[in-house]
Amino acid sequence: MIALIMMTATGVASYDNIKYFFWMVPVLTAVLYLLYVNGKPYRMQNEEEIKSILALVFTFVCLIMAFFASILLGH
């Protein structure tokens, strides 16, 4: 999703050319998540949990940066 936003923000591709990918990414993410999750909860250690949280925060920050880059470039 971040790559798609950056492609439209930098003008590599227009939104009309890749809009279906924007629509498919959230749906496919949810479907793949449901396919790979088993019924038992996975107990993470504290170190793994902290690493996972940091990775999620970093990804969210990248998404926000891409969003604002798109707004500032006016696309």
DRENBA-106139 format. One record per residue: x, z, y of N, C-alpha, C in turn; chain. Coordinates in pm, 1 decimal, always signed. Atoms other than C-alpha are relative to their C-alpha. Example, Ala and Ser with C-alpha at 12.3 -4.5 7.8 and 13.67 -1.06 7.14 Angstrom:
REM residues 2
NODE        n_X        n_Z        n_Y       ca_X       ca_Z       ca_Y        c_X        c_Z        c_Y   mol
NODE      +89.0       +0.0     -119.0    +1230.0     +780.0     -450.0      +90.0       +0.0     +120.0     A
NODE      -82.0       -6.0     -119.0    +1367.0     +714.0     -106.0      -77.0      +73.0     +109.0     A
//
This chain:
REM residues 75
NODE        n_X        n_Z        n_Y       ca_X       ca_Z       ca_Y        c_X        c_Z        c_Y   mol
NODE      +82.2       +0.0     -118.5       +0.0       +0.0       +0.0      +86.8       +0.0     +125.1     A
NODE      -91.6       -4.5     -114.3     +287.5      +82.8     +233.0      +63.9     -136.9      +21.6     A
NODE      -60.5     +133.5      -11.8     +449.5     -252.5     +158.8      -99.5      -99.4      +58.9     A
NODE     +101.0      +90.9      -55.1     +123.5     -433.5     +234.0      -19.3      +22.8     +149.5     A
NODE      +14.7      -29.8     -142.1      +87.6     -254.8     +567.3     +119.8      -51.8      +78.3     A
NODE     -119.9      +47.4      -69.5     +446.8     -333.7     +661.1       +4.8     -152.2       +6.7     A
NODE       +2.9     +146.6       -3.2     +399.6     -700.0     +566.9      -91.6      -50.7     +110.4     A
NODE      +89.5      +43.5     -106.6     +104.7     -729.7     +801.7      +52.3      +42.6     +136.7     A
NODE      -51.3      -48.6     -128.0     +273.3     -521.7    +1074.0     +114.2      -86.5      +52.2     A
NODE     -114.4      +80.8      -42.8     +585.0     -737.9    +1079.5      -32.4     -148.1       +9.6     A
NODE      +40.4     +139.6      -11.5     +394.1    -1063.6    +1057.3      +42.7      -87.6     -115.5     A
NODE      -39.3      +77.7     +117.2     +525.1    -1169.7     +717.2     -121.7      -66.1      -62.1     A
NODE     +124.8      +53.5      +53.7     +167.9    -1216.3     +598.7     -114.4      +48.7      +87.9     A
NODE     +115.9      -44.1      -78.1     -165.8    -1202.5     +773.4      -93.3      +80.9      -89.0     A
NODE      +93.3      -83.0      +74.8     -436.2     -960.2     +673.7      -94.4      -86.2      -83.4     A
NODE      +92.1      +87.4      +74.0     -663.0    -1247.5     +570.4      +61.1      -51.4     -129.5     A
NODE      -66.2      +48.8     +120.6     -405.0    -1365.3     +317.8      +10.4     +105.3     -109.9     A
NODE      -22.1     -103.6     +100.5     -361.3    -1030.1     +145.1     -107.0     +108.7       +1.7     A
NODE     +103.4     -103.9      -11.4     -686.3     -844.9     +217.1      -51.8      +45.6     -135.5     A
NODE      +48.6      -39.8     +131.4     -788.3     -846.3     -149.3      +92.7     +101.4      -65.5     A
NODE      -93.5     -100.1      +50.9     -472.6     -654.0     -238.6      -26.3     +135.8      +64.2     A
NODE      +35.3     -124.9      -66.4     -567.7     -392.8      +22.6     -120.5      +64.7      -66.6     A
NODE     +120.7      -53.2      +63.0     -902.1     -354.0     -151.0      +27.6      +43.8     -143.8     A
NODE      -22.9      -27.9     +141.2     -761.8     -351.2     -505.1      +91.2     +120.3      -23.8     A
NODE      -97.5     -106.4      +22.0     -480.5      -96.8     -462.1      -66.1     +137.3      -20.4     A
NODE      +61.6     -131.8      +25.7     -700.9     +216.8     -421.9      -80.0       +4.3     -129.8     A
NODE      +79.6       +3.2     +122.8     -930.3     +109.4     -706.5      +90.5       +1.9     -122.0     A
NODE      -91.8       +3.5     +113.3     -642.4      +27.7     -941.7      +74.6     +131.1      -16.2     A
NODE      -68.0     -129.1       +8.4     -466.7     +352.4     -856.3      -88.0     +102.4      -70.3     A
NODE      +92.0      -94.8      +64.5     -773.1     +553.7     -953.4      -19.1      -32.6     -147.9     A
NODE      +18.9      +39.0     +140.2     -823.5     +354.7    -1274.2     +123.4      +33.9      -82.7     A
NODE     -123.0      -30.7      +73.3     -459.3     +387.2    -1379.4      +19.8     +150.5      -15.2     A
NODE       -9.5     -145.3      +10.0     -466.6     +758.4    -1304.1      -89.4      +52.2     -112.5     A
NODE      +91.0      -44.8     +105.2     -768.2     +805.9    -1528.0      +46.0      -43.2     -138.6     A
NODE      -48.6      +46.8     +129.6     -608.5     +600.4    -1805.6     +115.9      +83.7      -52.6     A
NODE     -121.3      -68.4      +43.9     -285.7     +799.3    -1814.5      -10.5     +151.9       -3.2     A
NODE      +14.5     -145.5       +1.0     -417.9    +1152.2    -1769.2      -67.5      +41.7     -129.7     A
NODE      +65.1      -51.0     +119.7     -489.7    +1341.4    -2086.7      -87.0     +119.5      +36.5     A
NODE      +95.2     -105.4      -27.3     -746.1    +1619.3    -2117.9      +60.9     +135.7      +29.1     A
NODE      -63.1     -130.3      -19.4     -496.3    +1906.1    -2108.7      +77.7       +1.5     +131.6     A
NODE      -80.2       -7.4     -122.9     -351.9    +2019.3    -1775.7     +147.2      +22.4      -32.5     A
NODE     -144.5      -11.5      +19.5      +23.6    +1990.7    -1753.7      +51.4     +113.4      +88.1     A
NODE      -52.2     -114.6      -74.2     +194.6    +2313.8    -1651.0     +139.6      -34.1      +49.4     A
NODE     -128.1      +36.3      -59.0     +476.5    +2231.9    -1411.8      +79.4     +125.7      +34.7     A
NODE      -86.4     -107.3      -46.7     +772.4    +2452.4    -1337.8       +4.6       -5.2     +152.4     A
NODE       -4.0       -6.0     -146.5     +824.4    +2561.4     -978.3      +86.9     -109.6      +59.4     A
NODE      -89.9     +102.8      -52.2    +1116.4    +2322.1     -926.1      -64.6     -137.2       -4.4     A
NODE      +68.2     +128.5      +11.8     +916.7    +2024.3    -1053.0     -114.5      -10.2      +99.6     A
NODE     +111.8       -0.2      -92.8     +621.0    +2125.2     -841.5      +47.6      -25.1     +142.8     A
NODE      -54.9      +18.9     -134.5     +831.9    +2144.5     -525.6      +47.3     -143.6      +18.6     A
NODE      -45.2     +138.7       -8.4     +991.4    +1805.7     -599.1     -118.3      -95.1      +13.0     A
NODE     +118.6      +84.7       -6.7     +647.4    +1650.6     -653.0      -65.7       +9.1     +137.1     A
NODE      +60.3      -17.4     -132.6     +513.4    +1796.5     -329.0      +84.0      -70.5     +105.8     A
NODE      -86.9      +68.4      -96.4     +816.1    +1670.6     -134.9      -13.9     -151.5       -9.4     A
NODE      +17.9     +144.2      +17.3     +772.5    +1322.9     -282.4     -132.6      -45.6      +60.0     A
NODE     +130.1      +35.1      -58.0     +404.3    +1318.8     -184.5       +3.3       +6.6     +152.2     A
NODE       -9.7      -11.2     -145.4     +482.7    +1438.0     +169.0      +80.0     -116.1      +57.2     A
NODE      -82.0     +112.3      -46.0     +755.3    +1174.8     +207.8      -79.3     -130.8       -2.8     A
NODE      +81.1     +120.8      +10.2     +519.1     +901.6      +88.4     -107.0       -3.1     +108.4     A
NODE     +101.9       -6.8     -104.3     +248.4    +1019.5     +327.9      +60.6      -28.0     +136.8     A
NODE      -66.9      +25.7     -128.0     +495.0    +1019.3     +619.6      +31.9     -147.7      +14.6     A
NODE      -27.1     +144.9       -5.0     +599.0     +663.0     +531.2     -127.2      -78.4      +28.5     A
NODE     +127.1      +66.9      -23.7     +234.7     +559.0     +524.4      -43.8      +14.6     +145.0     A
NODE      +35.6      -23.0     -140.0     +169.6     +714.7     +865.8      +90.0      -82.6      +92.0     A
NODE      -91.5      +80.4      -80.9     +481.0     +545.6    +1009.3      -37.8     -146.7       -5.4     A
NODE      +40.6     +139.8      +12.9     +367.3     +210.1     +872.9     -129.1      -25.1      +76.4     A
NODE     +125.3      +13.6      -73.1      +21.5     +266.8    +1020.5      +25.3      -10.4     +150.1     A
NODE      -28.4       +3.7     -142.4     +158.9     +341.4    +1366.5      +82.8     -122.1      +38.7     A
NODE      -75.6     +123.1      -28.2     +404.7      +51.4    +1344.9      -95.9     -117.0      +10.1     A
NODE      +99.2     +106.2       -3.4     +109.4     -173.9    +1273.8      -78.8       +4.1     +131.7     A
NODE      +74.5      -12.9     -125.2      -79.3      -38.8    +1574.6      +86.3      -41.5     +118.6     A
NODE      -86.7      +31.0     -112.6     +219.3      -65.3    +1808.5      +33.7     -148.1       +8.8     A
NODE      -29.9     +143.0       -3.1     +292.5     -423.9    +1708.0     -123.2      -83.4      +32.0     A
NODE     +121.3      +68.2      -42.3      -70.1     -512.3    +1778.4      -58.1      -95.2     -103.2     A
NODE      +55.4      +88.4     +103.0     -158.7     -672.2    +1446.1     -116.6      +64.9      -64.0     A
//
